Amino acid sequence: MKKAEIGMHVRDKLIAHACNKVGADTVLAFDITDIEKRYAKKMDFLASVWDGMERKKTSGYWVLEVAAADVDREHLIPLYSELYSQEADDFDSENSEILRAIDAVNRHTDGRGVWVMDRGGDRNLILQQLVRKMLRFIIRVQSRRTFLIEGHGEIKGSELASGISCKHTYTVEVDHQGYKEKHEVMIGTARVMIPGVEGIFYLVVVRGFGKDPILLLTNVEKDADVIVDMYLTRWKVEESIRFLKQEYELEDVRVRNYHSLKNTVVLLLAVFYFLSVHLGRKLKLNILLKKIYEKAKRFFQIPAFSQYALADGIYRILFDTKWRYSSAKNTFTIEAKQFLFPFAET
């Protein structure tokens, strides 16, 4: 198998294994983030990325993520992760990367789930493909997007939102980096059409998260508060990306070859899948999970995003294992059980 095919093969196997966990209303949360490599000089195809903290361009790569999550559960199922660079020889466009991810997941889920995307996902090409494939979606649209309203012609999203009455009051609780925040929001809806995209959709206007309203375009026929809950579930993916970048020091990866970089990101996806899906779910691993939590040695309680504690625990278990050098045998062997975890003897 060629190096360029390894990541694709692993990712496809992972999605196939996870697809039975995706139900009709499971949120398929979609996000694009970056890996900054501002000091790198010789890594393949370094591209321009945006440093949100310093608000300036720097060097690095983009990573496209898809994860499945249910609204009423904290559990997250990683499905897809792909590193790419717009400077690479095989790069076509960001739209192509997005559609490739959708096809890779949908090939195994057979149309189940609801695709949830942030601003930027409302491009006509993406909307057209989602409609053509008969996939359900919730996409946060930009205020400058143009809509068609029967009897009124074309109208900008900002103007349309100002004319939609938001009478329904709804309380939502958002988990922001481990802290629960409650928001009182007001919701209104309208039936809309989009120039160049076939079909009738719903625009959900959400006020209460900031100065400007959030505009959600959807073809999901559910109550507006359910649509809002589904959209907010997408934020779990952002937390998972922070987890990968921080706990596994993704931005510190020193691999120079482009395909090796891409494979590294997929292997991290597999590790995250093991932590999120397998650990604690299979009976034989329950003891392992308990011991890992104990090893984490965190004060007060396990945090809401438990993978942080799991990463700490795994690190302590592996690096607390003692190795002894035997000068007589010129090896690092100490006993037959040296490769067992310390707690696995029973």
N, C-alpha and C positions, 0 to 999 in steps of 0.2 A: 504493500500500500504506500502511495506517495505521501510525503509530509503534508502536502496541501489538502489531502483527503482525510487525514486523521481526525481533525476537529469536526468536520462534517459528519463523519461516521459516528463519532461519540455522541454528538448532539442529536442526530436522528434516532439513535438507540434510546437516548434519554427521553425524548418526546414520545416515542412509541410506548415506553414503559409508563409514562405519566398520563397518557391520554385518557385512561379510564377514570381518572380522578377529576376530569373536567366535565361538569354538567351543563345543562342547557343555559343556566343563568350564571355560570361561573364567570367572573371578570377576568379577561385576558388583558392584563395591564401592560402597556407598551411605553418604553422610555428610551431616550438617547442621552448618554452622558459622555464624558471625555476622560482620558487618562493624560495627565500633563507630564511631559518629559522636557522641561524647559532647558535643562543643562545637557541633554543628549546631543551628540553631533554626528554619530555614525550609525544610528539605528535606521533600518530601511524605511523609506517612504514617510519620514516625519512630516506631519501635516500641521496646518494652522488650526488651533482650537481656542476657545474663549475662556479666559480665567475670570470666573464670576466674582471672586473675592477682590482681585485687584482691578477688575473691569478693563482688561486689555487682552490682546491676542498673545498666545504663546505657542510652543510646539507640543505635539502629542498625537494622540489617536482618538478616534470615536469608538464607542461601544454601544451597540443596540441590544436592548434587553426586553424579553417578554416573560412575564410570570403570571401564574393563575392564582386567584384568591377568591374566596367566597365572602360576601358582605358581612355575614354574621359570625365569621371565624377569623382568628388571628393568623391561622396557618397559611403559609405561602409556598407555592410550588414553582420553582424555577423551571422554565421550559426552553429558553433560547438565549444565547449570548454570542455576539459576533463582533469582533474588533475589525475596524476597517479604516482606511485612509484614502482621502480624495486624491492623494498623490500616487497611489498604487497603479500599476499598469493595468490591472483587471477591474479597476473601479469604473463604474458607469455613471451612477447618480445616487443621491440619497434616497430618491423615490424607489429606485431599483432595490436598494438594501431593505427598505421597509416592506416592499411587496414580496421580496424573497423570504423575509421572516414570517409574514402572514401565510404564505403558501406552505412553508415548512411545518408550521404548527397545524394549519387547517388540514393538511394531508392526513393527519392522524386523528384529529378531533371531529372531522366530518361535519363542520359547520356549527358544532356546539360552542357555547360560550358567547360572551359579549365583548367585543374589542373596545377598549377604552384608551383614548389617546389625548395628549395635551395639545396646546396650540402648535400649529405646524402640520398636524394630521388632517387638516381640513382642505388640503389641496385637491383640486378637481380630479386629478389622475388617481389619487388614493381613494377618494369617494366613489369614483366610477367603478373601480375594481371591487370595492367592498359590496356595492350594489349588484354588480354583475355576478359575483360569487354568492349572492344572497346571504351575506353575513350581517349580523346585527352589530351595531356600534353606538358608542357615545363619544363624541369628540368635542373638546373645548375649542370654540371657533374664535377668531380674532374679530374685534369690533368693526374693523373696516371691511369685512366680508360682505358681499352683496347677496341679498335674498330677493325672491319673488313672492309677493303677496297678492293673492287673487283680488282683483278690483283696484289695486294700488300700484302695480308695476314693481320696478326695482327699488330697493331701499337698503341703506347701509345697516349693519347690525347694531351700531350704537343708536341710530335713530329708531330702529324697530324696538330695541329694548326699552327705550324711554317711554314708548307708547303702550307697553304691555303691563297690565295691572298685576302686581304681585300681592295677592290677598292672603295666600296660604302661608301661615307662619309655622316654622319647623325648627326644632332644636337638634343640632348635630354635635357629636363628640368626636374630636379629631385627636389622634395620638401623634403628638409632635415630639419626636426624639425621646420617647418614654414618658412624656407629660401629657395628661389628658386636658384638652381645651374644649370648652363648650361654646357654641356659637348659635345665636338666634338668627335664623335666616328667613327671608321671605321669597316665595317662589311663584312664578307665573309661567304660562306656556302659550304657544301660538303654533299653528300649522303653517309651514313654509315650503317653498320650492327653491331650488338652486339652479341658476343658469348653467347649462351644460351638463347637468346631472339629472338623470331620469328618476322620477318618484316624488312622493310627498313625505315630508319629514316633520319632526317636532322641534321647536326651539324652546329650551327650558332656560329661563332667566332666574339667576340666583343672586339675591342681594343680602349683604351682611358679612361678607368676608373681607371687604375692603371698600375703597372709594368707588371703584368701578364694578359693575355687576359681572358675574361669570355667565358666559353664554355657552350652553351645551346643545349641540346638534345631535339628534338621535332618530333612529327608526325603531327603537324598542318601545313596544306598546305597554307601558307600565305607568303607575302613578309617578308624578313628578318627584316626590320625596325618595322613591326607590331609585330613580335615575341619579339623583344627587348622591345617594349612598354608594351607588356603583362607581360613580366618578371619583369620589373620595377614597375608595378602596385602591385606586391606582397609586395613591401616595405611598402605599406599602412597598411598591417597587423601588421608589427613591430611597427608602430606608434600607432595602436589601443591597442596593448599589453602594451606599455609604459603608455598609457592613463589609462588603467585599474589598473595597478600596482601603479601609482602615485596618481591619483585622488581618487581612492577608497581604497588606502593603502592595496592592496591585500597581500603584504608581512607581514603586521602587524596583519593578522587574527590570533586569539588565539584559534580557535576551535581545540580540540585535537583528536576527533574521525575521522577516515579516511573517512568514508562515509559522514560525516557532512562537511568535507573539500571539498570533491568532489561536494556536493550539493551547497555549498557556491559559488564555481566557476561557476556553471551552472546558479545560480540565478543572478550573476553579468553579465553573458552573456545575460540574459533576460533584465536586466536593460539597458545594452548597446544597445540591439536591439531596445528597446523603444526610447532611445535617438536618434539613428541613423535613424530609419525607420519611426516611428510614429510621433515623435515631429516635427511639422512644415509641415508635409505632409497632415495630416487630417485637414480639414477646422476648425473644432471645437477646435483644439489645436493651431491654428495659433496665437491667442492672448496670450496663455500661453508661446509659444516660444518667442514672442516679449518681454514679461515681463521678462522672464528668461535672455534674452540677456541684457536687461537694468539693471537687478540686478547684472549681472556679474561685472559691473563697471570696465571694462578693458580699458586701455588707447589706443588711436590711432585707433584701429580697432579690429574686431573679428578675432582671428587667423585662419589660413587655416584649422587646424583641430578643427572644431567648438565645438566638444564635451568637450574640456577643458573649454570653456566659459560656456557651458550648465551646467557642473558639478558645477562650481562656483556659477552660478545663482540659481540652485536648492538648494544648501547648504544655500545660503543667504535667500532665500524665507522661507525655513523650519525653520531655526534657528532665523529668525527675528520675527516669530510668537510668540506672547506673551501669557504666561499662568499665571493665577492668582489663588492663593490658597484661598478658602473660608472657614474660620474657623467655620462659623455657620453650614455649611453643611458637613464639613470635606471632601471636594472634590476639584478638580481642575477646576470645571466648571465656566465659566464666562458669557456665553450667548449662545443662540441656534446656532449661526454661528461660534462657536469656531473652528470647524474642517474645515472651508472653508479657502482657500488661501485668503490673504488680498485683492487681486485684483479680486477675483472671484464673488464679490457681484453684479457686473453689468453684 
